[in-house]
Amino acid sequence: MNKSSAEPLLSVSGLSKHFPVARGVIFARRLGFVRAVDGISFSLARGETLALVGESGCGKSTTARLVLRLLPPTAGRIRFAGADITALSGEPLRALRRRMQIVFQDPFASLDPHMTVAEILEEPLTVHRIGDYASRQARVALLLGMVGLSRYHAQRYPHEFSGGQRQRIGIARALAPGPELIVCDEPVSALDVSIQAQVINLLGELKETLALSYLFIAHDLAVVKHVADRVAVMYLGRIVEIAPKDVLFSNPRHPYTRTLLAAIPRPDPHLEPTPPAQGELPSPLAPPPGCHFHPRCPFAIARCRTDDPPLATLAPDHLAACHRATELAPAALPGRKTGLAPNAARRLSLYAALSRPS
């Protein structure tokens, strides 16, 4: 394997984003910083889907916007296709955006209601100076076909479409400039389950056809189980566990990952439950000392309250930030092999069975 094929498409090292918090308007007094993303590192191979999961407010979407350079990082490095893009600006940054695109969570708010579908899909082609008018119109028709829509949809407005169709338009817009990486920011969470299945299958087909890489942000573990190659679990701005999906679902090694899986409804009430996380997510303005999860962790010991655990390697491609990760192994959830209840399993079957309409 040559160097270029072995090199990850995306590599993030020590990435942080701290938002200042101040009181007052004229004579503002800084109170501190919200540590939305706090020193995370991960990589994404070409053709891979890496899922970022965690509770609301853990920093998933902020991470996505940092990777896309929609937000400037406070610290850390971002490398894309071997090049450091951390400090890019101006025309080099504009050129980079053609290679990195995003599909937003809300298909209703992410499309301009005053533009036709043709105008929405042509806009990124115009911005990046791709082709002439005739070739752009031909590409618009091609994009519509790729996402399961028809040529006659081009002259309609977003309000004339269903939620699933609007998300297909959002996907087509992301594909328009020919990206290598697409960030999917909870792309199916606002859709019905049957429509989720169609959109997930569409994303899978496009990944194979166009050799795409996905950074997939989600909170629905059934979706993650179906689409991801690897899963990174975030808590309070940090990655606390990262592993191949089958390993993570069958043998989670961080207590927070266990609680996420245990939150799925259990098929048998007589099975011994995994202890739930206690309390609520702490404020990122004043995170707890030591392990950030220790105030909610049912397995916390004295060391957890003072020492911050590093993200350590437990097995090939499996890392966890927990002082008791090896002590608690094996960590397969009691009474089930995959961590998925029947409802989640049925949803996975639905995702696999349904195909997008022609």
URURWO-V268494 format. One record per helix or strand of 2 or more residues. SS is the DSSP state (alpha for helix, beta for strand). FROM is the first residue (numbers start at 1). LEN is the number of residues. If there is no record, write none. Layout:
SS:FROM:LEN  SS:FROM:LEN
This chain:
alpha:3:4  beta:10:14  beta:29:16  beta:49:5  alpha:60:8  beta:75:6  beta:83:2  alpha:90:8  beta:100:4  alpha:117:11  alpha:133:14  alpha:151:5  alpha:158:3  alpha:163:13  beta:181:5  alpha:193:18  beta:213:5  alpha:221:7  beta:230:6  beta:238:7  alpha:245:6  alpha:255:8  alpha:302:4  beta:312:4  beta:318:3  alpha:342:12
